[in-house]
Amino acid sequence: MANSIPPAIHGQQYISLATFRKTGIVVQTPVWFGEEDGKLYVMTRSDMGKTKRIRNNPQVKVAPCTIRGKITGPEFAATARILPKQEWDRARKTLTRKYWLAKISAPFSRADAFFEITFA
């Protein structure tokens, strides 16, 4: 099932994105995500902790979760890549297709970092 979204993740509203501090401590964050071509896309700001942690360690774990971050299914190992600016438009479109609020909400208009998540 390489390079495809696990069925437990596909179509969910939220995922828990687990990133790792330099000390190895896991930090889980519930996030919105888009799906396309077997990959997930996450929009955030470059000054957020998860961006710094992914910059230091691209290995992440992803699990379906509730809006408050309660994990509701299995966790999957994955790799995150911070996208260069020329790839932002495609990533943003995956989120705005799924979440109408992402089209109009000010916090998302300030997003200046996008991740692409692939599964091993």
C-alpha positions in Angstrom: 0.0 0.0 0.0 3.0 2.3 -0.6 2.2 5.9 -1.6 -1.5 5.6 -0.8 -3.6 7.0 2.0 -4.6 4.4 4.5 -8.4 3.6 4.5 -8.7 4.6 8.2 -7.5 8.1 7.2 -9.1 8.6 3.8 -12.2 10.8 4.1 -11.8 11.8 7.7 -12.5 15.3 8.8 -9.4 15.6 11.1 -6.2 13.9 11.6 -3.8 14.0 14.6 -0.4 15.0 13.3 2.3 13.7 15.7 5.6 15.5 15.3 8.7 15.0 17.4 10.8 17.4 19.5 14.6 17.0 19.4 14.3 15.2 22.7 12.0 12.6 21.1 8.9 13.8 22.9 5.8 13.4 20.7 3.5 16.5 20.1 0.1 15.7 18.7 -1.9 18.3 16.9 -5.4 17.9 15.3 -5.4 19.4 11.9 -7.5 19.8 8.7 -6.0 18.1 5.7 -6.5 17.7 2.0 -6.1 14.5 0.0 -4.7 14.1 -3.5 -2.8 11.4 -5.4 -2.2 9.3 -2.4 -0.8 12.2 -0.3 -2.1 14.4 2.4 -1.7 18.2 2.6 -1.7 20.4 5.7 -1.8 24.2 5.8 -0.3 26.1 8.7 2.0 29.0 9.5 5.8 28.9 9.3 6.1 30.2 12.9 4.2 27.3 14.4 5.9 24.6 16.5 4.9 21.8 14.2 6.7 23.5 11.3 9.9 23.8 13.3 9.6 20.2 14.4 9.1 18.9 10.9 12.0 21.0 9.6 14.1 19.2 12.2 12.6 15.7 11.8 10.3 14.9 8.8 9.2 11.6 10.4 5.6 12.0 11.6 2.7 9.8 12.7 -0.9 10.3 11.5 -4.1 9.0 13.0 -7.8 9.9 12.6 -9.1 12.0 15.4 -11.9 14.3 16.6 -11.8 18.1 16.4 -10.3 18.1 19.9 -7.5 15.6 19.0 -8.9 12.5 20.6 -7.5 9.7 18.4 -10.2 7.5 17.0 -8.3 4.9 15.0 -4.9 3.4 14.1 -1.8 5.5 13.8 0.4 5.4 10.7 4.0 6.3 10.2 4.6 8.9 7.4 7.1 11.5 6.2 6.3 15.2 6.0 7.8 17.6 3.5 7.6 21.4 3.8 6.5 22.5 0.3 8.2 25.2 -1.6 6.1 28.3 -2.5 5.5 27.2 -6.1 3.6 24.1 -4.8 1.3 26.0 -2.3 -1.5 26.6 -4.7 -2.1 22.9 -5.4 -1.9 22.1 -1.7 -4.3 24.9 -0.8 -6.8 23.7 -3.3 -7.0 20.3 -1.7 -8.1 21.9 1.5 -10.5 24.4 0.1 -12.2 21.7 -1.8 -12.8 19.8 1.4 -13.5 22.7 3.9 -15.6 25.6 2.8 -14.4 27.6 5.9 -10.8 27.4 4.6 -12.0 29.6 1.7 -13.2 32.5 3.9 -11.5 32.2 7.3 -8.8 34.8 8.1 -6.5 32.4 10.1 -6.1 30.2 7.0 -5.5 33.2 4.7 -2.3 33.8 6.8 -1.0 30.3 6.1 2.5 30.5 4.8 3.6 26.9 5.2 2.2 23.7 3.6 3.2 20.1 4.3 2.9 17.2 2.0 2.6 13.9 3.9 3.4 10.6 2.3 3.0 7.1 3.7 5.7 4.4 3.5 
